[in-house]
Amino acid sequence: MNKIENCVAEYGSTLGKHAQRSGDEWLNIERMLVSEHEWTEQAAACLVWLVREYGSFVLGNAYALAVVLGIEAGEAGL
């Protein structure tokens, strides 16, 4: 299993039940990222915002570009 498949499996086990995402549900997802996946509050909020704004197509391309450029952790230090 590659890194993306591992992340999908990990998040799917705790976040997959949140298929209906509206209102406070996004905040609950942020909270679960903090409590169950060791994200900081700032990083969780940023991640959820990126997902909502750009989705998997753009973020998948961003991931591929980061891998090619050898960027593991960005300048934001999240």
VEXSEVEX-879063 format. One record per residue (C-alpha): residue in three letters; residue number from 1; x negated, y, z negated. Coordinates in steps of 0.05 Angstrom, whole numbers, plus 5000, padded with zeros to 4 digits. Layout:
<r><aa>Ala</aa><i>NUM</i><u>X</u><v>Y</v><w>Z</w></r>
...
REM end
This chain:
<r><aa>Met</aa><i>1</i><u>5000</u><v>5000</v><w>5000</w></r>
<r><aa>Asn</aa><i>2</i><u>4973</u><v>5069</v><w>5017</w></r>
<r><aa>Lys</aa><i>3</i><u>4976</u><v>5132</v><w>4974</w></r>
<r><aa>Ile</aa><i>4</i><u>5041</u><v>5157</v><w>5004</w></r>
<r><aa>Glu</aa><i>5</i><u>5075</u><v>5089</v><w>4997</w></r>
<r><aa>Asn</aa><i>6</i><u>5054</u><v>5086</v><w>4924</w></r>
<r><aa>Cys</aa><i>7</i><u>5082</u><v>5156</v><w>4911</w></r>
<r><aa>Val</aa><i>8</i><u>5148</u><v>5139</v><w>4946</w></r>
<r><aa>Ala</aa><i>9</i><u>5155</u><v>5075</v><w>4904</w></r>
<r><aa>Glu</aa><i>10</i><u>5138</u><v>5112</v><w>4840</w></r>
<r><aa>Tyr</aa><i>11</i><u>5185</u><v>5170</v><w>4851</w></r>
<r><aa>Gly</aa><i>12</i><u>5239</u><v>5125</v><w>4879</w></r>
<r><aa>Ser</aa><i>13</i><u>5241</u><v>5086</v><w>4815</w></r>
<r><aa>Thr</aa><i>14</i><u>5257</u><v>5147</v><w>4772</w></r>
<r><aa>Leu</aa><i>15</i><u>5283</u><v>5199</v><w>4821</w></r>
<r><aa>Gly</aa><i>16</i><u>5318</u><v>5157</v><w>4873</w></r>
<r><aa>Lys</aa><i>17</i><u>5383</u><v>5157</v><w>4834</w></r>
<r><aa>His</aa><i>18</i><u>5389</u><v>5232</v><w>4847</w></r>
<r><aa>Ala</aa><i>19</i><u>5416</u><v>5228</v><w>4918</w></r>
<r><aa>Gln</aa><i>20</i><u>5465</u><v>5284</v><w>4904</w></r>
<r><aa>Arg</aa><i>21</i><u>5421</u><v>5346</v><w>4896</w></r>
<r><aa>Ser</aa><i>22</i><u>5459</u><v>5408</v><w>4878</w></r>
<r><aa>Gly</aa><i>23</i><u>5455</u><v>5463</v><w>4826</w></r>
<r><aa>Asp</aa><i>24</i><u>5422</u><v>5440</v><w>4762</w></r>
<r><aa>Glu</aa><i>25</i><u>5402</u><v>5373</v><w>4794</w></r>
<r><aa>Trp</aa><i>26</i><u>5339</u><v>5406</v><w>4823</w></r>
<r><aa>Leu</aa><i>27</i><u>5321</u><v>5430</v><w>4754</w></r>
<r><aa>Asn</aa><i>28</i><u>5331</u><v>5359</v><w>4727</w></r>
<r><aa>Ile</aa><i>29</i><u>5284</u><v>5333</v><w>4781</w></r>
<r><aa>Glu</aa><i>30</i><u>5232</u><v>5384</v><w>4760</w></r>
<r><aa>Arg</aa><i>31</i><u>5240</u><v>5362</v><w>4687</w></r>
<r><aa>Met</aa><i>32</i><u>5231</u><v>5289</v><w>4706</w></r>
<r><aa>Leu</aa><i>33</i><u>5168</u><v>5305</v><w>4745</w></r>
<r><aa>Val</aa><i>34</i><u>5140</u><v>5337</v><w>4682</w></r>
<r><aa>Ser</aa><i>35</i><u>5163</u><v>5285</v><w>4632</w></r>
<r><aa>Glu</aa><i>36</i><u>5155</u><v>5221</v><w>4672</w></r>
<r><aa>His</aa><i>37</i><u>5102</u><v>5237</v><w>4724</w></r>
<r><aa>Glu</aa><i>38</i><u>5054</u><v>5283</v><w>4686</w></r>
<r><aa>Trp</aa><i>39</i><u>5064</u><v>5346</v><w>4729</w></r>
<r><aa>Thr</aa><i>40</i><u>5057</u><v>5415</v><w>4698</w></r>
<r><aa>Glu</aa><i>41</i><u>5121</u><v>5456</v><w>4698</w></r>
<r><aa>Gln</aa><i>42</i><u>5091</u><v>5504</v><w>4749</w></r>
<r><aa>Ala</aa><i>43</i><u>5069</u><v>5448</v><w>4795</w></r>
<r><aa>Ala</aa><i>44</i><u>5136</u><v>5412</v><w>4790</w></r>
<r><aa>Ala</aa><i>45</i><u>5173</u><v>5476</v><w>4808</w></r>
<r><aa>Cys</aa><i>46</i><u>5126</u><v>5488</v><w>4866</w></r>
<r><aa>Leu</aa><i>47</i><u>5133</u><v>5416</v><w>4891</w></r>
<r><aa>Val</aa><i>48</i><u>5209</u><v>5418</v><w>4888</w></r>
<r><aa>Trp</aa><i>49</i><u>5209</u><v>5486</v><w>4924</w></r>
<r><aa>Leu</aa><i>50</i><u>5164</u><v>5458</v><w>4979</w></r>
<r><aa>Val</aa><i>51</i><u>5209</u><v>5397</v><w>4988</w></r>
<r><aa>Arg</aa><i>52</i><u>5272</u><v>5439</v><w>4991</w></r>
<r><aa>Glu</aa><i>53</i><u>5242</u><v>5490</v><w>5039</w></r>
<r><aa>Tyr</aa><i>54</i><u>5202</u><v>5445</v><w>5086</w></r>
<r><aa>Gly</aa><i>55</i><u>5222</u><v>5373</v><w>5078</w></r>
<r><aa>Ser</aa><i>56</i><u>5183</u><v>5311</v><w>5096</w></r>
<r><aa>Phe</aa><i>57</i><u>5167</u><v>5328</v><w>5169</w></r>
<r><aa>Val</aa><i>58</i><u>5127</u><v>5391</v><w>5154</w></r>
<r><aa>Leu</aa><i>59</i><u>5098</u><v>5364</v><w>5089</w></r>
<r><aa>Gly</aa><i>60</i><u>5076</u><v>5300</v><w>5122</w></r>
<r><aa>Asn</aa><i>61</i><u>5038</u><v>5341</v><w>5173</w></r>
<r><aa>Ala</aa><i>62</i><u>5009</u><v>5383</v><w>5117</w></r>
<r><aa>Tyr</aa><i>63</i><u>4986</u><v>5319</v><w>5082</w></r>
<r><aa>Ala</aa><i>64</i><u>4954</u><v>5293</v><w>5146</w></r>
<r><aa>Leu</aa><i>65</i><u>4917</u><v>5359</v><w>5156</w></r>
<r><aa>Ala</aa><i>66</i><u>4893</u><v>5360</v><w>5084</w></r>
<r><aa>Val</aa><i>67</i><u>4866</u><v>5290</v><w>5091</w></r>
<r><aa>Val</aa><i>68</i><u>4829</u><v>5307</v><w>5156</w></r>
<r><aa>Leu</aa><i>69</i><u>4800</u><v>5370</v><w>5124</w></r>
<r><aa>Gly</aa><i>70</i><u>4781</u><v>5332</v><w>5061</w></r>
<r><aa>Ile</aa><i>71</i><u>4824</u><v>5375</v><w>5015</w></r>
<r><aa>Glu</aa><i>72</i><u>4845</u><v>5335</v><w>4954</w></r>
<r><aa>Ala</aa><i>73</i><u>4867</u><v>5392</v><w>4908</w></r>
<r><aa>Gly</aa><i>74</i><u>4884</u><v>5460</v><w>4937</w></r>
<r><aa>Glu</aa><i>75</i><u>4863</u><v>5528</v><w>4915</w></r>
<r><aa>Ala</aa><i>76</i><u>4925</u><v>5536</v><w>4871</w></r>
<r><aa>Gly</aa><i>77</i><u>4897</u><v>5485</v><w>4823</w></r>
<r><aa>Leu</aa><i>78</i><u>4965</u><v>5456</v><w>4807</w></r>
REM end
